[in-house]
């Protein structure tokens, strides 16, 4: 037994466990130092906070020490030599003293001033000539933190066990090398899983915003985070936000402003519930109502969304609706917060955790119960994390569904089939006090393009996704049939909007801009309070939030990059997105802008005015990203270099 406890694997596990303990101590110090900002922690919050802390500490340790793990497990005898063990010791001590101890303790002071954790942005702070002076000043003012750091570094050195010479208990090379290689491969695979935050196919690499899944407030989410995760996970967005300031501050708002000050509503549906369906891959071309020319004479004259088409004919239908991005994660801030994504998905930017008042938070402050539904695993794909940061209190996922209905409706890939999960949503809303706000993200219309075996009579279609689209359409029909007689249902504003176009395209026009951004979008009120209208003007995802607020007769000033399509005639219709350049869809045609000049514009139209408006939007967007603030209260057109 003694030989096994002194083996390379056992010593490595001891050293990794010590890192978790040191990070726990750092987190305790961080909380004690900033408890007035973070707030008291209730006993019931501890299990979730600890789970989140374990997730982010694992990522931090893997980022800092995966090389150390690999070097420790190389299945060669020279790893027992003195010179090799010295390399491992100094790597472990130096790297973890800096990245785990020093940076996390520095966060104690830094957070007090910025309310954010130390990330790659702060690396560029070293460009200042007085950086060393400031560091020494902060160290002197907070002299007890260097003492704590020295104590933690001593713990790392002492607990490393440098005097212990690891020996393999396997004397036979026939066992030593194969088992050693297997241990090395297993460690690398576990390390990759630790970096990503999980091992399932639904898991995407965790980002800073995932901390909100484990904390009741954004302040406590910062308590969960740890470094070097925060630094290395944001390295691609490191440094000051760089953008061109096209206009002087005093002129900027005259070209474009994200500040809305509503004073009237053409239609008043104040106090109604709001439900937003964000539909996976619902391209406009799936609909015979939106694109009849693509279905005539093709054997699919009714399209693949006959029920949704019937709703569109009785709704405020956006006939020319465009997605602001091409990825699901870009749709969330566009729809719920009227914040587009350009060169990088907004949710993946560290600045996305800045101050904001998005649609869910605004309604929550007005007394609405807020919830978000997604049939995937809790925390997967970043949806729940963003929903929480946008102001949604209750997250319901695959785990909640299976607790209520068992495990038989998992699709084997992404989550619960959309059909039963929509029914689950209706059941939950029936038990939710009004008024409420809810959003649901569908999953089924996605690769690998499968539907439940029990579903018969679905059209095969012209693309692999058409059967899934038809299944989702059938699922919405069943949802309406079951709940349309409920009182809450008749008092609800239903918003249907796609996240982006499908990867499987039927027509050549959908493969080209702007067809590759044209999606379904409409607003339906079951009692007909919102008169049916097929709106021909250009509409984009970021117009959803302002339009919903207008329908609810909101009078609070708010921050949004979109427009209220019913109540803001002074804001001209357009849709803006980014691929290799900034693109604009306008009624008169298409524009392209490479950040220096217009590279494409229609023959007819006011190109200069559109260019100035687009420049102002870009400047406003990155200006607010730079200061990490998306609210009216702190909107300041004055931007300095």
KERO-625473 format. One record per residue (C-alpha): residue in three letters; x negated, y, z negated. Coordinates in steps of 0.25 Angstrom, whole numbers, padded with zeros to 4 digits, always signed. Last residue first. Example, Ala and Ser with C-alpha at 12.3 -4.5 7.8 and 13.67 -1.06 7.14 Angstrom:
2
ser-0055-0004-0029/ala-0049-0018-0031/
***
This chain:
641
unk+0039+0234+0107/unk+0052+0240+0102/unk+0066+0237+0103/unk+0077+0247+0100/unk+0090+0240+0104/unk+0093+0236+0090/unk+0103+0226+0087/unk+0102+0223+0072/unk+0117+0224+0068/unk+0121+0218+0082/unk+0114+0204+0080/unk+0105+0195+0087/unk+0092+0197+0080/unk+0079+0190+0081/unk+0071+0202+0084/unk+0064+0197+0096/unk+0077+0189+0100/unk+0084+0203+0100/unk+0074+0209+0109/unk+0074+0197+0118/unk+0089+0198+0120/unk+0090+0213+0121/unk+0079+0214+0131/unk+0085+0203+0140/unk+0099+0209+0139/unk+0092+0223+0143/unk+0085+0217+0155/unk+0098+0210+0159/unk+0106+0223+0159/unk+0095+0230+0166/unk+0094+0220+0177/unk+0110+0220+0178/unk+0109+0235+0180/unk+0098+0234+0190/unk+0105+0223+0198/unk+0118+0231+0200/unk+0125+0221+0209/unk+0126+0217+0224/unk+0114+0210+0230/unk+0113+0201+0218/unk+0100+0200+0210/unk+0088+0192+0209/unk+0074+0194+0204/unk+0078+0206+0195/unk+0065+0211+0188/unk+0056+0210+0176/unk+0062+0200+0167/unk+0064+0190+0179/unk+0078+0194+0182/unk+0088+0186+0190/unk+0102+0191+0194/unk+0114+0184+0200/unk+0127+0190+0206/unk+0138+0200+0206/unk+0146+0194+0195/unk+0133+0193+0187/unk+0124+0181+0183/unk+0110+0185+0177/unk+0098+0177+0177/unk+0085+0180+0168/unk+0073+0172+0175/unk+0068+0158+0174/unk+0081+0153+0168/unk+0088+0164+0160/unk+0103+0168+0158/unk+0112+0180+0159/unk+0127+0180+0163/unk+0134+0193+0167/unk+0147+0200+0165/unk+0145+0215+0162/unk+0146+0221+0148/unk+0156+0233+0148/unk+0168+0224+0150/unk+0166+0219+0136/unk+0179+0213+0131/unk+0182+0200+0139/unk+0168+0195+0143/unk+0162+0198+0129/unk+0148+0199+0133/unk+0135+0192+0130/unk+0122+0195+0123/unk+0129+0196+0110/unk+0127+0203+0097/unk+0140+0207+0089/unk+0148+0219+0085/unk+0160+0215+0077/unk+0173+0217+0083/unk+0177+0203+0087/unk+0191+0202+0093/unk+0190+0187+0093/unk+0190+0187+0109/unk+0179+0197+0109/unk+0170+0188+0100/unk+0173+0176+0109/unk+0168+0185+0121/unk+0156+0190+0114/unk+0152+0175+0110/unk+0155+0169+0124/unk+0147+0180+0133/unk+0134+0173+0130/unk+0138+0161+0138/unk+0140+0169+0151/unk+0151+0175+0158/unk+0151+0181+0173/unk+0165+0186+0177/unk+0176+0177+0183/unk+0184+0176+0170/unk+0195+0166+0172/unk+0206+0170+0163/unk+0216+0163+0154/unk+0221+0172+0143/unk+0215+0171+0129/unk+0226+0168+0120/unk+0230+0156+0128/unk+0233+0147+0115/unk+0221+0138+0118/unk+0211+0149+0119/unk+0200+0146+0129/unk+0187+0153+0132/unk+0179+0149+0145/unk+0165+0144+0149/unk+0160+0134+0159/unk+0146+0136+0164/unk+0138+0143+0175/unk+0123+0143+0172/unk+0117+0134+0183/unk+0127+0141+0192/unk+0119+0154+0191/unk+0109+0149+0195/unk+0108+0136+0203/unk+0111+0122+0199/unk+0126+0125+0197/unk+0127+0130+0211/unk+0122+0116+0216/unk+0134+0109+0211/unk+0136+0098+0201/unk+0125+0101+0191/unk+0121+0091+0180/unk+0113+0099+0170/unk+0126+0105+0166/unk+0128+0120+0164/unk+0125+0127+0151/unk+0132+0128+0137/unk+0146+0128+0142/unk+0157+0137+0137/unk+0171+0134+0131/unk+0176+0144+0121/unk+0189+0140+0113/unk+0196+0151+0106/unk+0204+0145+0095/unk+0218+0148+0089/unk+0225+0137+0097/unk+0214+0127+0092/unk+0216+0131+0077/unk+0231+0128+0078/unk+0229+0114+0083/unk+0237+0110+0096/unk+0224+0110+0105/unk+0217+0101+0096/unk+0218+0087+0102/unk+0221+0091+0117/unk+0210+0102+0117/unk+0199+0092+0112/unk+0204+0082+0122/unk+0202+0091+0133/unk+0189+0096+0128/unk+0184+0081+0128/unk+0189+0079+0142/unk+0181+0091+0147/unk+0169+0085+0140/unk+0171+0072+0147/unk+0172+0079+0160/unk+0159+0086+0157/unk+0153+0073+0154/unk+0158+0066+0167/unk+0152+0078+0174/unk+0138+0077+0168/unk+0133+0066+0177/unk+0136+0075+0189/unk+0147+0074+0200/unk+0158+0069+0192/unk+0160+0056+0185/unk+0174+0060+0181/unk+0179+0056+0168/unk+0190+0045+0168/unk+0185+0038+0156/unk+0179+0042+0143/unk+0177+0030+0133/unk+0163+0029+0137/unk+0159+0042+0131/unk+0152+0052+0141/unk+0138+0052+0146/unk+0130+0063+0153/unk+0116+0060+0148/unk+0115+0072+0148/unk+0125+0082+0144/unk+0140+0084+0145/unk+0142+0077+0131/unk+0137+0088+0122/unk+0147+0099+0118/unk+0144+0111+0109/unk+0155+0115+0100/unk+0157+0129+0094/unk+0166+0132+0083/unk+0172+0145+0077/unk+0183+0145+0066/unk+0194+0153+0061/unk+0200+0144+0056/unk+0197+0133+0046/unk+0190+0121+0052/unk+0198+0108+0051/unk+0203+0108+0065/unk+0190+0113+0069/unk+0184+0100+0064/unk+0194+0091+0072/unk+0192+0099+0084/unk+0177+0098+0084/unk+0178+0083+0082/unk+0187+0082+0094/unk+0176+0089+0102/unk+0166+0079+0096/unk+0175+0068+0101/unk+0174+0073+0115/unk+0160+0079+0115/unk+0153+0065+0113/unk+0145+0066+0100/unk+0130+0068+0101/unk+0119+0070+0111/unk+0115+0056+0116/unk+0123+0043+0112/unk+0136+0050+0114/unk+0140+0049+0099/unk+0155+0046+0097/unk+0154+0034+0089/unk+0147+0039+0077/unk+0159+0042+0067/unk+0170+0052+0068/unk+0168+0061+0056/unk+0154+0059+0052/unk+0151+0057+0067/unk+0156+0071+0070/unk+0148+0077+0059/unk+0135+0070+0063/unk+0137+0074+0078/unk+0138+0089+0075/unk+0146+0099+0067/unk+0139+0112+0063/unk+0146+0122+0053/unk+0142+0136+0050/unk+0140+0142+0064/unk+0132+0155+0063/unk+0124+0156+0076/unk+0112+0149+0068/unk+0121+0137+0065/unk+0125+0136+0079/unk+0110+0137+0083/unk+0107+0125+0074/unk+0119+0117+0078/unk+0115+0118+0093/unk+0100+0115+0092/unk+0101+0103+0100/unk+0103+0093+0088/unk+0105+0099+0074/unk+0117+0090+0071/unk+0117+0079+0081/unk+0126+0082+0093/unk+0141+0084+0094/unk+0140+0099+0092/unk+0150+0107+0085/unk+0148+0121+0079/unk+0156+0127+0067/unk+0160+0141+0062/unk+0171+0144+0053/unk+0176+0158+0056/unk+0177+0169+0045/unk+0172+0181+0053/unk+0158+0179+0049/unk+0159+0165+0055/unk+0164+0172+0068/unk+0151+0181+0069/unk+0142+0169+0065/unk+0148+0160+0076/unk+0147+0171+0087/unk+0133+0175+0084/unk+0128+0185+0074/unk+0113+0184+0075/unk+0100+0186+0066/unk+0088+0178+0072/unk+0087+0163+0072/unk+0087+0164+0088/unk+0073+0171+0087/unk+0066+0157+0085/unk+0071+0154+0099/unk+0077+0140+0102/unk+0091+0145+0101/unk+0089+0156+0111/unk+0085+0146+0122/unk+0072+0152+0129/unk+0071+0161+0141/unk+0085+0166+0140/unk+0095+0161+0130/unk+0108+0169+0128/unk+0113+0175+0114/unk+0129+0176+0114/unk+0129+0169+0101/unk+0138+0157+0102/unk+0138+0155+0117/unk+0123+0160+0121/unk+0117+0155+0108/unk+0123+0141+0110/unk+0121+0140+0125/unk+0106+0141+0125/unk+0105+0128+0117/unk+0113+0121+0128/unk+0103+0124+0139/unk+0104+0132+0152/unk+0107+0146+0147/unk+0116+0158+0148/unk+0127+0149+0153/unk+0136+0156+0163/unk+0151+0157+0164/unk+0158+0162+0178/unk+0172+0157+0176/unk+0173+0161+0162/unk+0187+0156+0158/unk+0195+0163+0148/unk+0205+0151+0147/unk+0217+0144+0153/unk+0210+0140+0166/unk+0197+0137+0158/unk+0205+0127+0149/unk+0210+0119+0162/unk+0195+0119+0167/unk+0191+0114+0153/unk+0201+0102+0155/unk+0197+0100+0170/unk+0182+0100+0166/unk+0175+0090+0177/unk+0181+0097+0189/unk+0195+0095+0193/unk+0191+0095+0208/unk+0182+0083+0205/unk+0182+0076+0218/unk+0173+0086+0225/unk+0183+0092+0234/unk+0184+0105+0225/unk+0175+0103+0213/unk+0164+0113+0215/unk+0173+0124+0221/unk+0181+0123+0208/unk+0170+0129+0199/unk+0176+0135+0187/unk+0189+0127+0187/unk+0183+0115+0193/unk+0173+0115+0181/unk+0160+0107+0180/unk+0154+0118+0189/unk+0155+0127+0177/unk+0144+0119+0169/unk+0148+0113+0156/unk+0135+0108+0152/unk+0138+0106+0137/unk+0150+0114+0132/unk+0149+0125+0121/unk+0163+0124+0116/unk+0166+0137+0108/unk+0177+0137+0098/unk+0183+0150+0092/unk+0194+0151+0082/unk+0203+0163+0083/unk+0202+0175+0074/unk+0203+0186+0084/unk+0208+0182+0098/unk+0209+0196+0104/unk+0208+0197+0119/unk+0203+0210+0125/unk+0195+0213+0113/unk+0190+0226+0108/unk+0179+0233+0100/unk+0167+0224+0102/unk+0153+0229+0099/unk+0143+0220+0106/unk+0128+0221+0105/unk+0120+0213+0115/unk+0116+0226+0123/unk+0113+0227+0137/unk+0109+0239+0146/unk+0113+0250+0137/unk+0107+0242+0125/unk+0093+0243+0130/unk+0092+0258+0133/unk+0088+0263+0119/unk+0078+0251+0117/unk+0070+0254+0130/unk+0073+0244+0141/unk+0066+0233+0147/unk+0060+0227+0135/unk+0053+0215+0141/unk+0053+0202+0132/unk+0043+0195+0123/unk+0049+0190+0110/unk+0037+0190+0100/unk+0030+0177+0098/unk+0033+0163+0099/unk+0044+0157+0107/unk+0037+0145+0111/unk+0031+0143+0097/unk+0045+0143+0091/unk+0044+0128+0086/unk+0030+0130+0083/unk+0032+0141+0073/unk+0045+0137+0066/unk+0040+0122+0065/unk+0027+0126+0059/unk+0034+0130+0050/unk+0047+0127+0042/unk+0062+0130+0044/unk+0072+0125+0034/unk+0071+0139+0026/unk+0074+0146+0039/unk+0087+0139+0040/unk+0090+0144+0026/unk+0091+0158+0031/unk+0099+0153+0043/unk+0110+0148+0033/unk+0116+0135+0030/unk+0103+0127+0034/unk+0101+0114+0041/unk+0106+0117+0055/unk+0100+0131+0054/unk+0086+0125+0054/unk+0089+0121+0069/unk+0087+0136+0073/unk+0072+0134+0071/unk+0071+0124+0082/unk+0073+0109+0083/unk+0068+0101+0095/unk+0080+0095+0101/unk+0087+0083+0096/unk+0098+0076+0103/unk+0088+0065+0108/unk+0086+0061+0093/unk+0073+0062+0086/unk+0074+0075+0077/unk+0068+0088+0074/unk+0060+0090+0087/unk+0047+0091+0080/unk+0050+0080+0070/unk+0054+0071+0082/unk+0041+0074+0089/unk+0034+0070+0076/unk+0042+0058+0074/unk+0037+0053+0088/unk+0023+0057+0085/unk+0023+0049+0072/unk+0029+0037+0079/unk+0018+0037+0089/unk+0007+0038+0078/unk+0013+0027+0070/unk+0014+0018+0082/unk-0001+0021+0085/unk-0005+0018+0071/unk+0003+0005+0072/unk-0004+0001+0085/unk-0018+0005+0080/unk-0018-0001+0066/unk-0011-0014+0069/unk-0020-0021+0079/unk-0031-0013+0072/unk-0030-0021+0060/unk-0033-0014+0047/unk-0019-0008+0045/unk-0019-0001+0032/unk-0025+0012+0039/unk-0033+0020+0030/unk-0031+0035+0027/unk-0042+0041+0019/unk-0036+0048+0007/unk-0045+0060+0003/unk-0037+0069+0012/unk-0024+0066+0004/unk-0016+0077+0011/unk-0009+0081-0002/unk-0020+0089-0007/unk-0022+0097+0006/unk-0007+0099+0008/unk-0005+0102-0006/unk-0016+0112-0006/unk-0010+0119+0006/unk+0003+0120-0002/unk-0004+0126-0013/unk-0011+0136-0004/unk+0002+0140+0002/unk+0009+0142-0012/unk-0003+0151-0015/unk-0002+0158-0002/unk+0013+0160-0005/unk+0010+0166-0019/unk+0003+0178-0013/unk+0015+0183-0006/unk+0011+0198-0005/unk-0003+0194-0003/unk+0000+0184+0008/unk+0009+0194+0015/unk-0002+0204+0015/unk-0012+0194+0020/unk-0003+0190+0031/unk+0000+0204+0035/unk-0015+0207+0035/unk-0018+0195+0044/unk-0007+0200+0054/unk-0012+0214+0055/unk-0016+0213+0069/unk-0003+0208+0074/unk-0004+0196+0084/unk-0002+0187+0072/unk+0013+0190+0073/unk+0013+0182+0086/unk+0013+0169+0077/unk+0026+0175+0071/unk+0034+0171+0083/unk+0030+0157+0081/unk+0038+0155+0069/unk+0038+0159+0054/unk+0052+0158+0049/unk+0063+0169+0050/unk+0069+0178+0040/unk+0059+0189+0045/unk+0053+0195+0032/unk+0056+0185+0021/unk+0053+0174+0032/unk+0039+0179+0033/unk+0036+0177+0018/unk+0040+0163+0016/unk+0036+0160+0031/unk+0022+0162+0027/unk+0024+0150+0018/unk+0028+0141+0030/unk+0017+0147+0038/unk+0006+0144+0028/unk+0011+0130+0023/unk+0016+0123+0035/unk+0008+0129+0047/unk-0005+0133+0040/unk-0007+0123+0029/unk-0001+0112+0038/unk-0011+0115+0049/unk-0023+0116+0040/unk-0021+0105+0031/unk-0016+0094+0041/unk-0027+0098+0051/unk-0037+0098+0040/unk-0034+0085+0035/unk-0032+0078+0049/unk-0046+0083+0053/unk-0052+0079+0040/unk-0046+0065+0042/unk-0053+0064+0055/unk-0067+0068+0050/unk-0065+0058+0038/unk-0062+0046+0047/unk-0049+0038+0045/unk-0043+0044+0058/unk-0055+0037+0065/unk-0047+0024+0064/unk-0037+0027+0075/unk-0022+0026+0075/unk-0020+0041+0076/unk-0010+0044+0065/unk-0016+0056+0058/unk-0020+0063+0071/unk-0005+0061+0075/unk+0000+0066+0062/unk-0009+0078+0062/unk-0005+0082+0076/unk+0010+0081+0072/unk+0006+0090+0060/unk+0011+0105+0062/unk+0023+0102+0072/unk+0026+0089+0065/unk+0026+0096+0051/unk+0035+0108+0056/unk+0045+0098+0063/unk+0046+0090+0050/unk+0048+0103+0042/unk+0059+0107+0051/unk+0067+0094+0049/unk+0064+0093+0034/unk+0068+0107+0032/unk+0081+0104+0039/unk+0084+0092+0031/unk+0080+0100+0018/unk+0090+0111+0022/unk+0101+0101+0024/unk+0099+0094+0011/unk+0097+0108+0003/unk+0110+0115+0007/unk+0119+0108-0003/unk+0109+0113-0015/unk+0112+0127-0011/unk+0100+0135-0006/unk+0100+0150-0010/unk+0097+0160+0000/unk+0087+0161+0012/unk+0083+0176+0010/unk+0083+0176-0005/unk+0076+0162-0005/unk+0064+0167+0003/unk+0052+0164-0005/unk+0059+0152-0012/unk+0063+0147+0001/unk+0050+0148+0007/unk+0043+0142-0005/unk+0053+0130-0004/unk+0050+0129+0011/unk+0035+0128+0009/unk+0037+0117-0002/unk+0045+0109+0008/unk+0034+0112+0019/unk+0024+0106+0009/unk+0032+0094+0006/unk+0034+0091+0021/unk+0019+0093+0023/unk+0016+0083+0012/unk+0025+0072+0019/unk+0016+0074+0031/unk+0004+0071+0023/unk+0010+0059+0016/unk+0015+0053+0029/unk+0001+0055+0035/unk-0005+0048+0023/unk+0004+0036+0025/unk+0002+0035+0040/unk-0013+0036+0039/unk-0013+0025+0028/unk-0016+0028+0013/unk-0002+0024+0009/unk-0004+0011+0017/unk-0017+0008+0011/unk-0011+0010-0003/unk+0000+0000+0000/
***
